[in-house]
Amino acid sequence: MVHAVSIGLQSVIRYCPFAAVQEIYKKLTLLLLKGSILRLEETGAEPVTGWTKISASIRKSCAHSDYEQLARAFQSLFQNNFASSKQLLLEIGVEGVEKITGF
């Protein structure tokens, strides 16, 4: 999961034409991927919910230069990541997690 999210963030950093957006995503990458408290026992082998469909959509959007489809694919990826992270925190008993709302 971390690798898939990293690819999305890095693509914005490298290819976005706006310097301010690039800088914001650089900071987000550092916060989310390097210092995230959600990296619980991260092995890189965690399943990514819906990955088959999401990765196919990413490949198709890149092949056709369809930025809207790419954005939708990464939105799905991030929503799935949020939901699975929240579920994991609930399962390990972190207080207050049930109050967190997302997408």
C-alpha positions in Angstrom: 0.0 0.0 0.0 2.7 2.5 0.9 4.5 1.9 -2.4 1.3 2.5 -4.4 0.5 5.7 -2.5 4.1 6.9 -2.9 4.0 6.5 -6.7 0.9 8.7 -6.8 2.5 11.4 -4.6 5.8 11.3 -6.5 4.1 11.7 -9.9 2.5 15.0 -8.7 5.9 16.2 -7.3 7.7 15.4 -10.6 5.1 16.4 -13.2 2.8 19.0 -11.8 3.3 22.3 -13.6 2.7 24.3 -10.4 5.7 24.8 -8.1 3.4 25.4 -5.0 1.5 22.2 -5.6 4.8 20.3 -6.0 6.1 21.8 -2.7 2.9 20.9 -0.9 3.1 17.3 -2.1 6.7 17.0 -1.1 5.8 17.9 2.4 2.8 15.5 2.4 5.0 12.7 1.2 7.5 13.3 4.0 4.7 13.4 6.6 2.6 10.5 5.2 5.3 8.1 4.1 8.4 8.8 6.3 6.9 9.7 9.6 3.4 8.3 9.6 2.2 6.7 12.8 0.0 4.4 10.6 3.0 2.4 9.4 2.1 -0.4 11.8 4.3 -3.4 11.1 4.7 -2.3 7.5 6.2 -5.1 5.4 5.2 -4.0 1.9 3.2 -7.2 1.5 -0.1 -5.8 2.8 -3.0 -6.4 0.4 -4.4 -3.4 -1.4 -8.2 -3.5 -1.5 -9.4 -3.3 -5.1 -5.8 -3.2 -6.4 -6.5 -5.2 -9.6 -9.1 -2.7 -10.8 -7.2 0.3 -9.6 -3.9 -0.7 -11.2 -5.7 -1.5 -14.5 -7.3 2.0 -14.4 -3.9 3.6 -13.7 -2.3 1.7 -16.6 -5.1 2.7 -18.9 -5.1 6.3 -17.9 -1.3 6.5 -18.5 -1.5 4.8 -21.9 -4.2 7.3 -23.0 -2.9 10.4 -21.2 -6.2 10.6 -19.3 -5.5 12.7 -16.2 -9.1 12.6 -15.1 -9.1 8.8 -15.0 -5.7 8.8 -13.3 -7.1 11.2 -10.6 -10.1 8.9 -10.1 -7.9 5.8 -9.7 -5.8 7.5 -7.1 -8.8 8.8 -5.3 -10.0 5.2 -5.0 -6.6 4.1 -3.8 -6.5 6.8 -1.1 -10.0 6.1 0.0 -9.3 2.4 0.3 -6.1 3.2 2.2 -8.0 5.5 4.6 -10.6 2.8 5.2 -8.2 0.0 5.8 -6.0 2.2 8.1 -9.0 3.2 10.2 -10.1 -0.4 10.4 -6.7 -1.5 11.6 -6.7 1.2 14.3 -10.1 0.1 15.4 -9.0 -3.5 15.6 -6.0 -2.7 17.8 -8.1 -0.5 20.1 -7.0 3.0 19.5 -9.4 5.3 21.3 -11.4 7.9 19.3 -10.8 6.3 15.9 -14.6 5.7 15.5 -15.0 9.5 15.4 -12.8 10.0 12.4 -14.7 10.6 9.3 -13.3 10.4 5.8 -14.3 10.5 2.2 
